Amino acid sequence: MGDSFRHRELFGGGLRCDLPERFMDISDFRPVPDHQEIFADAAKDQSIIVEIVERADVSDDEACAFFWADVIAGNEAQHASLVSSRLLNNTTELHSSWHERGATGALAYGELSVSKGRQGPDQANRVHIGLFILRLPAVDSDILVTVNTPIYINPASSSAEHARTTGEKEQETAQVLIQRILATLELVDWGLFG
């Protein structure tokens, strides 16, 4: 059975995209930085992070490797593997609202071995990462969408207390999810970028 999606507003309505109904807006429960929107499904220990950052000083060809390294560092991953990366076809894979400002996109998939909070390496989970990078040279910004999906939850991890068992099939589901976000992420207001 597939996800039921609904259109959600991001950053006060400046952006919007389709997200599954099962994801809760984390800002309803705790403070989230102004440059981020975070959604999570506790039952699967899955999360979606949308963030607006200053444009990285790298070419589009280098963007996946650059931001992948950032994901590894930010998660303090014990092991990491970038499985695939590619530039997007901007006219067929990005929402039409991005075309007028010369936006470009890239997509990467990989895997991390990462522990929760202060847990040790012997409690690490295997997490599939989908990373969508939207580059906006006209406003000197990059938008990053990261979908974190556990494909193995260590029984010793704190995640094991609440998350259902996952598996390799979750990786396919996560890729469908990021493709849906990629296709529906729409710019509503360029004023979002100042």
URBEL-V844679 format. One record per run of one state. SS is the DSSP state (@ for helix, = for strand, . for the rest). FROM is the first residue (numbers start at 0). LEN is the number of residues. If there is no record, write none. Layout:
SS_FROM_LEN ; SS_FROM_LEN
//
This chain:
._0_4 ; =_4_6 ; @_10_3 ; ._13_1 ; =_14_6 ; ._20_3 ; =_23_2 ; @_25_3 ; ._28_7 ; =_35_6 ; ._41_4 ; =_45_9 ; ._54_5 ; @_59_16 ; ._75_3 ; =_78_9 ; ._87_8 ; @_95_6 ; ._101_2 ; =_103_11 ; ._114_6 ; @_120_3 ; ._123_1 ; =_124_12 ; @_136_3 ; ._139_1 ; =_140_12 ; ._152_5 ; @_157_4 ; ._161_7 ; @_168_16 ; ._184_1 ; =_185_2 ; ._187_2 ; @_189_4 ; ._193_1
//
